[in-house]
Amino acid sequence: MTTGQDYLTLLFKILGTLGLLIFGMRMMSDALQKMAGPQLRHVLGRMTTNRLTGMLTGAGVTCAVQSSSATTVMTVSFVSAGLLTLGQAISVIMGANIGTTLTAWIMTLGYNVDLTNVVFPAFLVGILLIYHKRHRYKGDFLFGIAFMFFSLVLLSSAGKELDLEHNEAAIRFFSSFDTSNHLTILAFLAIGTIITCIVQSSAAVMAITILLCSTGVLPIYLGIALVMGENIGTTATANLAALGANTDARRAALAHLAFNVFGVVWVLCVFYPFVDVICQMMGYNPAEGGQTERLPKVLAMFHTCFNVTNTAILIGFIPQIEKVVCWLLPDKKNDQEEPFKLRYIKANLIQTPEIAVLQAQKETANFGQQVQQMFDTVQEMLNEKDSQRIEEIYQEIERKEDASDEAEINIARFLEQVSDGHLSYDTKSKIRQMLREIGELESIGDSCYRLARTIHRREQQGKTFDENQQQNLLEMMSMCDKALSQMNLVLSEPLEQHHLRETYYYENHINSMRDRLKAENVTAVNERKYDYALGTAYGDLVGELEKLGDYVVNVVEARFGQM
């Protein structure tokens, strides 16, 4: 007879096994994402041309990484980084719901087949690959699979040790629920939702549901109610990750919740007939009971039919879903007004280094656009004649310079967080490049401030550039502006579309202008065409513009990997 202490031991064994299952799936998913990071990015970015390909892409990626949460968070991250539209993201999320049904079938296999003889060799091969740096992620992947299947073997063993089918107290407890009452179904649906939200793993809830059903004590109707709750609870991961993201990312996460809630609502309307059809397909009769070995397959089949049918119903209504979530989460009016505001990277959206690098690249490109706008403000200041307006522009540039310093720190801090993980050589190289890029971009911001300060000081001294000086400065600024535009194209577009010689062309022209204008300035001061103070301010502006051109070259060289 099983004692209370035995049950306590078994409880800890089950909880520990569930922890092992979650760890194994996470390890496997992370390893796959690291191995196939660039490919996943390419797939999600390019294979979402319409709602059907988006759905198939989401299903395929989720089957590969064995985590709908991972796919959904990736999708939300891509929306946040501006790589996917909201409509594309919704189609991918629908596909992710189909892909995640493979997990239930894998668990069913683990319950019906003894995988012990496969698991231990997998551990051995996995550890050998982990110590071989070149194949470390393959080893992590194999280790993750081994942990997952080993946990399923342990869970099945623990279920048999529990012997709940002969435990009168357990039988009486579950028998006390009226499975024909919709309130009971709703109660178990809520339980499944809450547990999934707490443990942040739909796989763990599916595993415990299969365990209880396979012992025969949990009726299939209640087990399916838990699975439905798990479908709602699993949306919590993406919604939590999107809390600090931009509006479109939060809309994508909300669409995931709306999609699953809608599915649960319509299934509840036809719950008993729908479940009975699934049971008949799998050769199980709920009225007769018994045949507990079929119940894991019934749960897996329900999970598949539920998500496939729900997607088939809603895939034609993606534009309507998009409108609903846009109405629920409207745009913020002043979202774009703050200078140097981070728009793409959010620490709580880091899922893999590849995704984080993508977000940082987009943010760096945004940083480049912002410093060019700051330079445009300097040109406006040089052209301005009104003293009060010059003072206002100067104060605006001061604020932007402070904001650019803060932007550099925030992006660097984000990249440092990414660097804490296990990174490939390629990813480490990209991070080093971006750290240099943002440092040089901040130097451009500093250069803009020094230009503005010189113009402001000239105005306070009551000095005015003559027509020739003004024209020369505007010409040199125009060349710098072209260099900045080319730099921003390099930062935001594929590298194969550009070449370093394009930037060197502008740099050579800027250097030539610097040499010519400085020589002319010395001559003009000596000939007393204007006084020394004005000549100094003019020379300072020319020299600073040339330095700004150097910073632009440094950014582009870093982007091309020339450190």
C-alpha positions in Angstrom: 0.0 0.0 0.0 1.3 3.4 -1.0 1.9 5.7 2.1 1.7 9.5 2.3 5.4 9.8 2.3 5.6 7.7 -0.8 3.1 10.0 -2.5 5.2 13.0 -1.4 8.3 11.4 -2.9 6.4 10.7 -6.1 5.1 14.3 -6.2 8.7 15.7 -6.0 9.7 13.2 -8.7 6.9 14.4 -11.0 7.7 18.1 -10.4 11.4 17.5 -10.9 10.6 15.5 -14.1 8.5 18.4 -15.4 11.4 20.8 -14.7 13.6 18.4 -16.7 11.1 18.4 -19.5 10.9 22.2 -19.6 14.7 22.5 -19.5 15.2 19.9 -22.2 12.7 21.6 -24.6 14.3 25.0 -23.9 17.8 23.7 -24.4 16.7 22.0 -27.7 14.9 25.1 -28.9 17.7 27.5 -28.1 20.3 25.3 -29.8 18.2 25.1 -32.9 17.7 28.8 -33.0 21.4 29.4 -32.6 22.3 26.9 -35.3 19.7 28.2 -37.7 19.4 31.8 -36.5 20.3 33.5 -39.9 18.1 31.0 -41.7 15.2 31.5 -39.4 15.5 35.2 -39.9 15.5 34.7 -43.6 12.6 32.4 -43.5 10.4 34.6 -41.3 11.4 37.7 -43.2 11.1 36.4 -46.8 8.5 33.6 -46.7 5.6 35.6 -45.5 4.5 37.1 -48.8 0.9 36.2 -48.2 -1.2 34.8 -45.4 -0.9 31.2 -46.6 2.9 31.2 -46.8 3.0 33.0 -43.5 0.9 30.3 -41.9 3.1 27.5 -43.4 6.2 29.3 -42.3 5.0 29.7 -38.7 4.1 26.0 -38.6 7.4 24.9 -40.1 9.5 27.0 -37.8 7.6 25.9 -34.7 8.0 22.2 -35.7 11.7 22.8 -36.1 12.3 24.6 -32.8 9.6 22.7 -30.9 8.2 25.8 -29.2 5.3 28.0 -30.2 6.3 30.5 -27.5 9.8 30.8 -29.2 8.3 31.3 -32.6 5.7 33.8 -31.3 8.3 35.8 -29.3 10.6 35.8 -32.4 7.7 37.0 -34.5 6.8 39.8 -31.9 10.5 40.7 -31.9 10.6 40.9 -35.7 7.5 43.1 -35.7 9.2 45.3 -33.0 12.2 45.5 -35.3 10.1 46.5 -38.3 11.0 43.3 -40.2 7.4 41.9 -40.3 4.1 43.7 -40.8 1.3 43.1 -38.3 -0.6 41.1 -40.9 2.4 38.9 -41.7 2.9 38.3 -37.9 -0.7 37.2 -37.4 -0.4 34.6 -40.2 2.9 33.3 -38.7 1.3 33.1 -35.2 -1.5 31.0 -36.7 1.0 28.7 -38.2 2.8 28.5 -34.9 -0.4 27.2 -33.2 -0.4 24.3 -35.8 3.3 23.6 -35.4 3.1 23.3 -31.6 0.7 20.3 -32.0 3.7 18.2 -32.9 4.9 18.4 -29.3 1.8 16.5 -28.1 2.4 13.7 -30.6 6.1 13.5 -29.4 4.9 13.2 -25.8 2.4 10.5 -26.9 5.3 8.6 -28.5 7.3 8.9 -25.2 4.4 7.4 -23.3 3.9 4.5 -25.6 7.4 3.6 -26.6 10.3 2.8 -24.2 13.0 5.2 -25.3 15.5 4.4 -22.6 17.9 2.5 -25.0 18.0 5.6 -27.2 18.3 8.3 -24.5 21.6 7.3 -22.9 23.6 7.0 -26.1 22.2 10.4 -27.1 23.6 11.9 -23.8 27.0 10.4 -24.6 27.2 11.7 -28.1 25.7 15.0 -27.0 28.4 15.6 -24.3 31.2 14.7 -26.8 29.8 17.3 -29.3 29.4 20.0 -26.6 33.2 19.7 -25.8 33.9 20.0 -29.5 33.5 23.8 -29.9 32.7 23.6 -33.6 29.7 21.3 -32.9 28.6 22.7 -29.5 25.2 23.7 -30.6 24.5 20.3 -32.2 25.5 18.8 -28.8 23.1 21.1 -27.0 20.4 20.1 -29.4 21.0 16.4 -28.9 21.2 16.9 -25.1 17.9 18.8 -25.2 16.2 16.0 -27.1 17.7 13.4 -24.7 16.5 15.3 -21.7 13.0 15.7 -23.1 12.6 12.0 -23.9 14.2 11.0 -20.7 11.8 13.2 -18.7 8.9 11.6 -20.6 10.2 8.1 -19.6 10.5 9.2 -16.0 7.0 10.8 -16.1 5.4 7.6 -17.5 7.2 5.6 -14.8 6.0 8.0 -12.1 2.5 7.7 -13.4 2.6 3.9 -13.0 4.1 4.2 -9.5 1.3 6.6 -8.5 -1.2 3.8 -9.4 -4.0 6.3 -9.3 -6.4 3.9 -11.1 -6.4 1.9 -7.9 -6.5 4.9 -5.5 -10.1 5.2 -4.3 -9.6 8.7 -3.0 -8.3 10.0 -6.4 -11.0 8.1 -8.2 -13.7 9.6 -6.0 -12.2 13.1 -6.3 -12.3 13.2 -10.1 -15.5 11.3 -10.3 -17.2 14.0 -8.2 -16.9 16.4 -11.2 -19.9 16.4 -13.5 -18.3 16.1 -17.0 -21.7 16.8 -18.6 -21.8 20.3 -17.0 -20.3 23.2 -19.0 -19.4 24.9 -15.7 -17.1 22.0 -14.9 -15.5 22.3 -18.3 -15.0 26.0 -17.8 -13.5 25.4 -14.4 -10.9 23.0 -15.8 -10.3 25.3 -18.7 -9.5 28.1 -16.2 -7.2 25.8 -14.2 -5.3 24.9 -17.4 -4.9 28.6 -18.3 -3.7 29.6 -14.8 -1.2 26.7 -14.5 0.2 27.4 -18.0 0.6 31.2 -17.2 2.4 30.3 -14.0 4.9 27.7 -15.4 5.2 29.4 -18.7 5.2 26.1 -20.5 2.3 24.6 -22.4 4.4 21.4 -22.8 4.5 20.9 -19.1 0.7 21.2 -18.8 0.2 18.9 -21.7 2.6 16.3 -20.1 0.7 16.4 -16.8 -2.6 16.1 -18.6 -1.4 13.1 -20.5 -0.1 11.6 -17.2 -3.5 12.0 -15.5 -5.6 10.8 -18.4 -3.3 7.8 -19.1 -3.9 6.6 -15.5 -7.7 6.6 -16.2 -8.6 8.8 -13.2 -9.1 12.0 -15.3 -12.0 11.9 -17.7 -11.2 12.8 -21.3 -13.6 15.7 -21.3 -11.7 17.3 -18.4 -8.4 16.5 -19.9 -9.4 18.3 -23.1 -10.6 21.3 -21.1 -7.1 21.5 -19.6 -5.6 21.4 -23.1 -7.9 24.2 -24.2 -6.8 26.3 -21.2 -3.2 25.6 -22.1 -3.9 27.1 -25.5 -4.9 30.4 -23.8 -2.2 30.3 -21.2 0.6 29.9 -23.7 -0.2 33.3 -25.1 1.0 34.9 -21.8 4.7 34.5 -22.8 4.5 36.7 -25.9 2.2 39.2 -24.2 4.6 39.6 -21.3 7.6 39.9 -23.6 5.7 42.6 -25.6 4.9 44.8 -22.6 7.8 47.1 -23.1 7.8 46.8 -26.9 6.4 49.2 -29.5 2.7 49.3 -30.4 2.8 46.9 -33.3 4.6 44.3 -31.3 2.0 44.5 -28.6 -0.7 44.2 -31.2 0.9 41.0 -32.6 0.9 39.5 -29.1 -2.7 40.6 -28.5 -3.7 39.0 -31.8 -2.3 35.7 -30.6 -4.5 35.9 -27.5 -7.6 36.9 -29.5 -7.0 34.0 -32.0 -6.8 31.4 -29.2 -9.7 32.8 -27.2 -11.9 32.8 -30.3 -11.0 29.2 -30.9 -11.9 28.2 -27.3 -15.2 30.0 -27.5 -16.5 28.3 -30.7 -15.2 24.8 -29.4 -17.2 25.4 -26.2 -20.3 25.9 -28.3 -19.9 22.5 -29.9 -17.8 20.9 -27.2 -19.4 17.5 -26.6 -20.1 16.7 -30.3 -16.6 17.9 -31.3 -14.9 15.8 -28.6 -17.0 12.7 -29.4 -16.0 12.9 -33.1 -12.3 13.1 -32.1 -12.8 10.1 -29.8 -14.4 8.1 -32.6 -11.6 8.9 -34.9 -9.1 7.4 -32.4 -11.3 4.4 -31.5 -12.2 5.5 -28.0 -15.6 5.5 -26.4 -15.9 8.0 -23.5 -19.1 6.4 -22.2 -17.4 2.9 -21.8 -14.1 4.2 -20.3 -11.1 1.9 -20.2 -8.6 1.7 -23.1 -6.5 4.3 -21.2 -3.6 3.7 -23.6 -5.6 5.5 -26.3 -6.1 8.7 -24.3 -2.7 10.3 -25.0 -3.5 10.0 -28.7 -7.0 11.4 -28.2 -5.5 14.5 -26.5 -2.9 14.9 -29.3 -5.6 14.5 -32.0 -7.8 17.1 -30.3 -5.0 19.5 -30.0 -4.2 19.1 -33.7 -7.8 19.3 -34.9 -8.6 22.3 -32.7 -5.7 24.4 -33.9 -6.0 23.3 -37.6 -9.7 24.0 -37.7 -9.3 27.3 -35.8 -6.7 28.5 -38.3 -8.8 27.4 -41.3 -11.7 29.5 -40.0 -9.7 32.6 -39.2 -7.0 32.7 -41.8 -9.4 34.5 -44.2 -10.1 37.2 -41.5 -6.5 38.4 -40.9 -7.3 42.0 -42.1 -10.3 42.1 -39.7 -8.2 40.8 -36.8 -5.6 43.5 -37.6 -8.3 46.2 -37.5 -9.6 44.9 -34.1 -6.2 44.9 -32.4 -5.4 48.3 -33.9 -8.6 49.6 -32.4 -7.9 48.1 -29.0 -4.3 49.4 -29.1 -4.3 52.7 -30.9 -1.0 54.6 -31.9 0.5 56.9 -29.4 0.3 60.5 -30.7 3.7 61.6 -29.5 5.5 58.3 -30.0 7.9 59.7 -32.7 8.6 63.2 -31.3 11.2 62.3 -28.7 14.8 62.6 -30.1 16.9 59.5 -30.2 14.2 57.4 -28.7 14.9 53.7 -28.9 12.3 52.2 -31.2 13.4 48.6 -31.9 15.4 47.1 -29.1 13.8 46.0 -25.8 15.7 43.9 -23.3 12.6 41.8 -22.4 12.3 40.7 -26.1 15.7 39.0 -26.3 15.1 35.5 -27.3 18.3 34.5 -29.1 21.5 36.5 -30.0 20.5 36.5 -33.7 17.2 38.3 -32.9 18.9 40.7 -30.6 21.5 41.5 -33.2 18.8 42.2 -35.7 17.1 44.6 -33.3 20.3 46.3 -32.5 21.1 46.7 -36.3 17.7 48.4 -36.8 18.3 50.6 -33.8 21.8 51.6 -35.1 20.2 52.5 -38.4 17.7 54.6 -36.6 20.5 56.2 -34.6 22.2 57.1 -37.9 19.0 58.7 -39.2 18.7 60.8 -36.0 22.3 62.1 -36.2 21.7 63.2 -39.8 18.5 65.0 -38.7 20.7 66.7 -36.0 23.2 67.8 -38.7 20.3 69.2 -40.8 19.4 71.3 -37.8 23.0 72.6 -37.7 22.6 73.6 -41.4 19.4 75.4 -40.5 21.2 77.3 -37.7 24.0 78.4 -40.1 21.4 79.8 -42.5 19.3 81.5 -39.8 19.6 85.3 -39.4 17.4 85.9 -36.4 19.3 85.9 -33.2 16.5 84.6 -31.1 15.8 81.7 -33.5 19.5 80.9 -33.5 19.4 80.6 -29.7 16.4 78.3 -29.8 18.1 76.1 -32.4 21.2 75.9 -30.3 19.3 74.8 -27.2 17.5 72.2 -29.3 20.9 70.8 -30.5 22.1 70.7 -26.9 19.2 68.6 -26.0 19.7 66.3 -29.0 23.4 65.9 -28.1 22.5 64.8 -24.5 19.9 62.4 -26.0 22.5 60.9 -28.4 24.8 60.2 -25.5 22.0 58.4 -23.8 21.1 56.4 -26.9 24.7 55.2 -27.3 24.7 54.0 -23.7 21.4 52.2 -24.0 22.3 50.4 -27.2 25.7 49.5 -25.8 24.0 48.2 -22.6 21.6 46.1 -24.7 24.6 44.6 -26.7 26.3 43.8 -23.4 23.3 41.8 -22.3 23.5 39.9 -25.5 27.2 39.3 -25.0 26.5 37.5 -21.7 25.2 34.5 -23.6 27.0 31.8 -25.6 27.7 33.4 -28.9 29.1 32.2 -32.2 32.2 33.9 -33.7 30.0 35.6 -36.4 27.6 37.1 -33.8 30.5 38.3 -31.6 32.0 40.0 -34.6 28.7 41.7 -35.4 28.4 43.0 -31.8 32.0 44.4 -32.0 31.1 46.1 -35.2 27.9 47.7 -33.8 29.7 48.9 -30.7 32.1 50.7 -32.9 29.3 52.0 -35.1 27.3 53.5 -32.2 30.5 55.1 -30.8 31.3 56.8 -34.1 27.6 57.8 -34.5 27.8 59.5 -31.1 31.0 61.2 -32.2 29.0 62.6 -35.2 26.4 63.9 -32.6 29.3 65.5 -30.6 30.6 67.0 -33.9 27.2 68.5 -34.6 27.1 70.1 -31.2 30.6 71.6 -31.6 29.6 73.1 -35.0 26.5 74.6 -33.4 28.5 75.9 -30.5 30.9 77.7 -32.9 28.0 79.2 -34.8 26.4 80.3 -31.5 29.7 81.9 -30.3 30.1 83.8 -33.6 26.5 85.1 -33.2 27.2 86.2 -29.6 30.3 88.1 -30.8 28.2 89.9 -33.4 30.2 88.5 -36.3 28.8 87.6 -39.7 30.4 85.4 -42.4 30.8 87.1 -45.8 29.0 85.7 -48.8 32.0 83.7 -49.9 32.5 82.1 -46.5 28.9 81.3 -46.2 28.7 79.7 -49.6 31.9 77.6 -48.9 30.5 76.3 -45.6 27.1 75.4 -47.2 28.9 73.6 -50.0 31.0 71.6 -47.6 28.0 70.9 -45.4 26.1 69.6 -48.5 29.0 67.2 -49.2 28.9 66.0 -45.5 25.1 65.6 -45.8 25.6 63.4 -48.9 28.1 61.3 -47.0 25.7 60.9 -44.1 22.9 59.9 -46.5 25.2 57.3 -48.0 26.2 56.1 -44.5 22.5 55.6 -43.6 21.9 53.6 -46.8 24.8 51.3 -45.8 23.4 50.9 -42.3 19.8 50.1 -43.4 20.3 48.2 -46.6 22.0 44.8 -47.5 25.8 45.3 -47.8 26.0 43.7 -51.2 24.2 46.7 -52.6 27.0 49.1 -51.6 30.8 49.5 -51.7 33.2 51.4 -49.5 34.4 53.4 -52.5 31.1 55.3 -52.5 31.9 56.7 -49.0 35.6 57.2 -49.9 34.5 59.4 -52.8 32.7 61.8 -50.5 35.6 61.7 -47.9 38.1 62.6 -50.6 36.0 65.6 -51.7 35.6 66.7 -48.1 39.3 66.5 -47.4 40.1 68.4 -50.6 37.7 71.2 -49.6 39.2 71.3 -46.1 42.7 71.8 -47.5 41.6 74.4 -50.0 39.4 76.4 -47.6 42.0 76.4 -44.8 44.6 77.7 -47.2 42.2 80.4 -48.5 41.3 81.4 -44.9 45.0 81.9 -43.9 45.5 84.1 -47.0 42.3 86.1 -46.3 43.2 86.8 -42.7 46.7 87.9 -43.7 45.2 90.2 -46.3 42.8 91.5 -43.6 39.7 90.7 -45.7 38.1 89.8 -42.3 39.4 89.8 -38.7 41.3 87.0 -37.0 38.3 86.0 -34.7 36.0 85.5 -37.6 38.7 83.6 -39.5 39.2 81.3 -36.5 35.5 80.5 -36.3 35.4 79.9 -40.0 38.5 77.6 -39.8 37.0 75.7 -36.8 33.8 75.0 -38.7 35.8 73.7 -41.8 38.0 71.5 -39.6 35.0 70.1 -37.6 33.2 69.3 -40.9 36.2 67.3 -42.0 36.3 65.4 -38.7 32.6 64.7 -39.1 33.4 63.2 -42.5 36.1 61.0 -40.8 33.5 59.7 -38.3 31.2 58.8 -41.2 33.9 56.8 -42.9 34.6 55.0 -39.5 30.9 54.0 -39.3 30.8 52.6 -42.8 34.1 50.8 -42.4 32.8 49.2 -39.1 29.6 48.1 -41.0 31.8 46.4 -43.6 33.8 44.7 -40.9 37.0 46.7 -41.3 37.9 47.2 -37.7 
